[in-house]
Amino acid sequence: MKGELGLLLCKQLFLACFCDLVLGLALCHLTWAQWFEIQHLIMAHPRCDDAMRVVNRYRRQCKSKNTFLHTSFAAVAQVCETPNITCLTSPSTNCHNSSVQVPLVDCNITRKTKDYMNCRYQNVPATKFYVVACANRSVQDNTTYPLVPVHLDGTY
């Protein structure tokens, strides 16, 4: 059920963006939280080659590395409620540590092509803690969560 809902959301967001591209409109109307969910929570396919096509389709280029966390948006949003820390990759202080390790898959590029739909990736499964940057939700985001994840800052 969770996978089906994720795939449905992914398809809906892709169609909205595709329509924008066809009509010549600027960008997708995604919030940072929705983009976080697409990039890091909805691994619509078990193989990175296929899962990364979804991410790369939005970016219109191959991403060299991406991590999919096997957990729910609600669980990550709950991490946003923990005390702030300094982020691992910047001096920002809107990051938060997960208190439990989660299964995840790192997708590392093995072959980059000009056609972003044909890049190849290596699946690297692991179980790790993660650090996420959070921000106040956008008006379009679910009102359940006052703070939402907007960036996966790292795993360890």
N, C-alpha and C positions, 0 to 999 in steps of 0.2 A: 504494500500500500504506500509506504513512504517513498519508495523508488518511483512508483507510478506518479505520485503527486509531484515529485521533483522533476520528472521527465516532462510532465504536463506544463509545469511552470516554465521550464526551460524552452519548450516548444512555443508557448505563448509569447515569451519575451523575445525569442528569435523572430517569430512572425512579425511582432510589432516593430522590431528593428529593421527587418527585411523590407517591410512596407515603407518605413521611413527612407530607406536607401533608394527604393524604386521610385518613390515620389520626390526624391531629391531633398528631403529634409535633413537637417544637420546630424543629430546623433540619436541614439536610443534614449528613451526616457526612463532610465534606470536610476534608482537611488543607489548610494554607495553600499547600503546594506544588501540590496538585491544583487548588485555586482559581486559583492563578497560571497553571497550564497552560490551564485553561478560558478565563480572561480574556485571556491574552496570547499563547498559542501555537496553540491549536486554532481556526483560522478556518475553520469547517466549511463556510462558503459564501463565494464570492468577493465578494459585495456586502455592504457594511456593514449595510444594512437587515436582511438575513437573518442575518448572523453575530451582530449585536448582540441579536437576539431570544433567542439562547441565553444570553448574559450577563445580559440584562435579566430573563429568566425566573427566574434564581436570585435576583436582587436584588429583584424585584417592583417595579421602578421603572426609568425610563430613565436610563442613565448618559450624562452629557453628552459625555464624550470617552473613547475607549479606543484603545489601540495593540495591534495584533497583530504580533508579530515572526515573520518567516518563517525560523525556525531550529528546531532540535530542543531538547527538554528537556535532553538530554545536553550539548549545546553551552552552554546557559545555566548548567547545573550546573557545568560546567568553569570558567565565569567566576567562580563562587563561590570557586574555589580561588586566585584572584589576590589581591594585597594589598588589605586593607581601605582604604576611603576614607570621608570624611565624606559622608553622603548630600546630594543636591541640595536636597531638600525638608524636611529635618529635621536636627537636630544629631546624629542617630545615626551610628555609625561602622561599621555592618555592611553598607555598600554596596561594590560592585565595578564597575569599568569594563570594558566589552567591549574587546577589543584589535582587533577587526575590525568594520567596518560590516556591517549586515545589511539585506536588503530588509524593509520593513515597510509596514503600512497604518495610518494614523491614521483613526479613525472619529469624525467630529465631528457632533454633533447639529444638524440643520437644522429639525426640527419635533418638539417635545415634546408628547406627548398623555398624558391620564390613563391610557389603556390602554397599558401598557408594551410591549405586543406590536406596537403600531402607530407607534412613533417612527421618524423618518426620519433618515438619516445621509448625510454626504458622505464618499466614499472619497478619501483623500489618500495616494497611494503615495509612498514615499521610500526612501532608503538612508542609514542613520545608525548611529552608535555608540549604545549604551544603557548605563544604570546600573541595576543590580539590587541589591535588598537580599536577603540570604541569612540563613538560620538553620539550626540543627541539624535534621536530619530528624525527623519524627514516627515513632512505631513503625509506623504504617500505610504510610509511604512506602517506596519501593524502597531496599533496603539498599546498592545500588551507590553511592549518593551520600550521604556523611556530612553535607554542607551542601547545602541545596536553595534555589532561588529562591522568595521569598515575596512580593515586591513589585517592580513595575517603577517605579523612582524617576524615570526620565526618559530622554529621547533627545536627541542633539545631533549 
